[in-house]
Amino acid sequence: MGDSEHATRWSSDIAGETISQVVPATPALPSTVFVRARRNAMPLVPRLPGSKYYTLRYLLNALLAYDESVVRFPALSDDTAVLVAAMRALGATAQWERDTADPSSWALRVMGCAGKPRSPASGVLSVGNAGAVLRLLLGVGALLPEVRFETDHPMSLGRRPNADLLAALVSLGIEVEAQGTDGLLPITLRGGPPHGGAVSISGARSSQYLSALLYLAPMLQDGLEITVPDTLRSAPLVRATLRALAAAGIQFTVAGSLHHFDVPGSQTYRAGTYEVPADGPSAAALIAAALTLGVPLRLERLPAAEDDIQALIAALDAFGAPLSQRPSLANGGVLALTTSPYMRGARVDGDGCIDSVPVLAAAACFAEGETRFENVATLRLKESDRIEDLCAELRRAGCDVDPLPDVIVVRGRPGGIAGGVTVDGHDDHRLVQALAVVALRSRDGLTITGADAVAKSYPWFFEDLERMGAEVVAM
């Protein structure tokens, strides 16, 4: 990375044919990096990380199944590590091995707990900074007599609310201890398994609460009849949950535009082989970088039918991005960009690709005219406040942005910004990626603290950014 004497080369090579650890080795990341554009770029067809959404759901399928499952191309990330460690604590065995069809990739072979997770030996599940893992495991944890969830990221995951999900579990007979009215970590559940029946869950703050109940329902004797009485945010992720459940043989009915679910009880999660597609938000980060640099890019294995990918393509069309290929079943999910630094301002409904909004906002900082990312209030409830914190750091970098309650407004500066300042990633992988994108159109570059947060979803992000035409120096 860079030619500085302080630069450190990060290698993503993984030694050995079969290892037994939480996740295979990934690049060692510094906490602070300096990023700016350079002149020479190489043609890039990166191997995108596996989808975080599907990695977590397929691993949960494998955990709860009665036999052996194989998950191919999973994300090699901090979130995966947290879930794999939890799976082992709950009674599953999980072994990493080289993928038989593609030895350059990894697969995880899992012997499930047959729908009967055991209590962790310590009584505690450590969930790191993995919010989706926490919420999904709160559903599974409700089956246990007692379990405690803890985090070592009190200023990030420790601030994220869980009260709506915990209230639903209480209504099903679970005793809950949590911090404050928002249901913050640490959280203790007692009295499992819960009874089944009717339950209501809000979808206004997070769709993960609903997904947790959908995973829990088949294992209860009486199942669950779930009603969402209000707005359902991030509906594409609920559809991903339903697809994953169907792949495991779980039966359910859905009515009312994802507002009513009937899941019969006493079902069995079927073991199987699952292939994880490429990750949409990671693709968005590289697309935003390519648009900012004005370089070509080709991405593969994007799941063309997924709602978040379709929403991302719609946003790129609104920006006038030079797409020469679009993901489809026929082309294996290929997305290709030609070289053009031009973007126009646009009006984007961000809810459909909510985790891609920060990097798209970064790219929009250099578009002609004004861009509005609307319907994005749930960004405030992520690893950071991705409205206020993102806008504060973009302003510090020299961008013209305004944070509104449910909107991010960006007024583009096509000529770029001066840079030359230090910005902070707020322990949030999406913010670090957004700030790296902005650094690519800054005259004097940006120093980014908290850069190692990208390990949560895309540990080799900075390596790929270098190949696209960035100078990245570990500080």
C-alpha angles and dihedrals in degrees: 000000000000125000095263117126085235094056118114123204112230114209121202092190112129117211124216134031100250127015134179108215137109094273132348115266118287131184117298103240127208118226092233130040137175114222133188138139124270130191105249121071131172125220105265132206098165126195099241119216117260115267111280090209095055097036091060095043096046091047089051089051089052093047093054098041126106096229143024121310132184122213111198125203096005120176110271095216145119092266091054090049091053093051095044090052090049092048090055091047089052094054107271124121116226124188126182118220139163112272108258094220096040112028091188089066135062135237131191119223111205132188104201131222094244093245091301110098115194125227112264112257090240093041088236135102113200110211102183110199094324108124097174091049091051095051095045092048092049085067093049092041090058087073092065129085088236138348135164125213119208138177134202089205101074094161094052117025088015089067098049116106124241101165097114093055093043091051089053091051091049089053087056092054103269120137111225134195116188140147119271131329092303093063096242128181138306092063128179124196122196137177104039145201098059124217118253131232133091121355135169124214129182117233096189098095103030140354089213091082090060092046090053091055092045090056092046097047101073091055095055118091093234099031121217137280102206125196126189103203098187142025117331111217122202093015091174089069091053088053088052088053091051092049091050092048091049090051088058092052096255115154122217142145126226129200140166100038094301093319100108128043131178113195116179117223134235093046127150125230106231118225117235149141114278127194114205114214124220119286117262100205091048088052089050090054092055092043090053090049092049092050091049093049095038093232131136121258137185123195128185141198095031110157101242095194095054116110095227092054091049090049090049091052090049090053092049090050090051089054092050092242113180100246112177094174131025126202115266138155089250096057098040095252098303120170117183132184126197123214113282128127093196121112129164125213116262146179110246131186097218100188094086093057098022097156091052094055098089094057092041089052089052092053090046089060086079100040125111108261134350128329126197121197103198135188092030103127092125089067085080090065099054130096085301134003093280092195103047098028094044093048092046092054094042089052090049088054091052103263125137107236138143126204115217127178095265102005141064113209117200125187107198127232104196092185091064132235134279098241116176093138138103119252130184130231095210092223087292123126093204092053092049090053092048092051091048089054091052090049089062092068096041121106096219101027128236133265109221121200121200089032093147089074088088087079087079091076113352114027095176095047094116092049090055091044089056092053089053093057108281129130107223119184123185107224 
